[in-house]
């Protein structure tokens, strides 16, 4: 391996999670937890840096948890992330972002996502990502309640069947909330290999076995105000 290649391999792997008030906590906590364990994998040989990025110093989740922002949208360190992860949240919060043509959130996601190695969303974060044009020409998934929210984005193909996650080129999208666990673990496998993903799975003891069984519901409308 050349010195140049070796140095490149040791550059930080930056993961950007742009946030907003009333974001889903699990949409941002699940990937951060899984990607943290990737950072402990010595075979990956990369310093994994995960940042919550926002307009303000703090943000509030949909359940009222207040969390400090790691970086601002204009911070030079997060302008070229290796991976960007767009979370879902309260429909009214999404509507505020979508209705603002000068939204700092939309501008950052588009700017940072254009050259990212991996462009990802979970839950209805796919709507925010679609709004940037970065999902044009791609097949995606989202939370079952929001599959009818993409009429404004005809170039985005929402797959049927509610899969936990979907890969389309370097775009990876996840279904509703808990799907972020599977999606993030899948990304670990894509980024660092199966052995690394197994190591993270074992460390987290991630072997889900829910105590109840049910069918995923269907929705005939879009819960985001003003979006069809």
N, C-alpha and C positions, 0 to 999 in steps of 0.2 A: 504494500500500500504506500502511495506517495505521501510525502509530508503534508502536501496541500489537502489531499483527501482525508488524511487522518485528522487534521485540524478542523476540517469541515464537519466531520463526524462528531466532534466534541463540542460544537457550537450548541448553545442552549436551544431546546425544543420549546417554543413558546406557544402556550395555549391561551387564547383570548375568549373570555366569556362575557360579552356585553350584557349589561343588566339594566333594569328599570324598576321603578316602584311597582309593587304588586306582581312581581315575578313569582313563579312557582318555586318553592324552596328545593324540592327534590330535583327539579330540572337543572339546578345549578350545583347542588350538593353531590348528587350521584356521580357526575363526571369528575368533579374535583377529587372525590375520594378515590375513584378508580385510577385516575391519572396520577394521583399522589403515589400510589403503590407502584406504578410504572417507574416513577422516579427513583425507587429504591432498587430497581433491577440493574445490577452491575453489568450484565451482558448487553444492556441497551447502550451503555456508554454515552449517555446524554444527560445533561442537566435539564430536567423538566421544570419549567416555570409556568405556573397557572395563575392567571390574573382575572379578578372581577373588574370590569372596566365600565365606567359610567360617567355621567355628566356632573354628578355631585359627590361629596365626600362619603356619604352613606346612602343606603337604599333600604327599602322595606319590602319584605316578601309578602305574598298574598295572605299568609297567616300572621303577619304582624311582627316577624322577626327582623330586627334592624341589624344590618351588616355593613362593615366598612368597605368602601371601594378601594381596590389595590392601585388602580391607575385611572387617569382621566382619558377621555377619547382622543385628546391631542398629544398624549405622551408619546415621545419618539420611540420608546422601547416597544410599544405595542402596535406600531403601524404596519409591521410585516410579520404577523404571527404565522407559525407553521400550521396551526389549526384554529379555526374559529367555530364556536359553539353558540348557537342562538336559541335561547330558552323560551318557553311559553309562559303565560301568566293570565291575569284577569282580563277577560275580553274587553272591558272598558279601557284598560291600560293599553292594550294593543290598538284600539281605535284611535287613541290620542296620538300615538306614533304614526299610524297609517294616514291620519287626516292631515298631518303636518308635512307639507312638501319640503320644508327646511329642517326636518328633524335631525338633530345631531346623531341620534341613534342610527337612523337609516344611513346617513352619510358615512358613519364610521364602519358599519357592517359592509357596505358596498366597497369602501376604500380598502379595508383590511382583507376582505374576502377575495378580491379580484386576483391576488397572487398567492393566496394561501395554498398549502399542499392539500389540506382537507377543509372542506366547507360543510358544516354540519348544523342541524337543528334537531330539536326534540319537541314533541307535543305541538301546540299551535304556534311555536316559534317558526315553523315552516312558512306561516303567512308573512311574518316579518322578513324572512329570508327571500321569499318569492317577490316581495315588494321592491327588492333591490335589483331584480332581474337576474340574480345569480342562480336561480333554479330554472331558468328558461331552457327548454330542451331536455329536461331531466325528469325521471320518474321518481316520485317521492311517496312517503307515508306521513301521517300525522295522527293526532288524537281522533278517535271515531266521531266525536261531536263536531269536528271542524272540517270534515272532508268536503263539505259543500261551500267552503269559503274561498274557492279559487276561481270563480267565474271571471274575476277581474284579471286573472293571470292565465290566459288560454294556452300559453306555451309550456305550462307546468302540467305534467300528467300525474294525477293522484291515483295510485294503484289501489285495486280493490282487495278485500280480504283482511285488512287491518294487520299487516305484518308488524313485528316488533321493530324492525329496522329495514331500510332499503339502501343499497349502494348503487349509485348511478355515476359512473366515472369517479371523480374525486369528491362527489357529493354523497354524504351519508345523512339520512333523515330517520328520525325515530317516531314511534307512535306515542301514545299517551303516557305522560309522567313517568311511571315505573319503567317504561321501555328504555329510558336513558341509561339504566344499568346495563342492559344487554348491548345497547348501541355503543356505549363507551368501552365495554370489554371487547366488542368486535373491533373497534378502532385500535385498541392495544394490540390485537392480533395482526391487524393490517400494518401497523407502524413498527412493531418490534418482534412479531412472530408468535407462533402458537405456544411455544414454551413459556414465553413471557406472560401471555394471556392466562395460561394455566396457573402460573405462579401467583398472579393477581387473584384469580378465582379462589385458589386454595387459601391465600392469606386472608381474604375477606370471608371465607367460608360461604361463598355465594353459590348455593344449591337450593334455589327457591322451591317451596312446596306449600302453596297457599292452603289455608284451612277450609276454604270454600271454593266451589266451582260454579261458574256461570257463563253465559254467552255474552259476547260484546254487543251492546245495543247498536241501533242504527239511528241516524239523524236525517231529517228531511230539510233542515234549515241551517243557517250559519249564526252562531251566538254572538259574533262580533258586530256591534252596531255599525250600520252603514256599509257592511261588506257582504257580498253575495258570492 
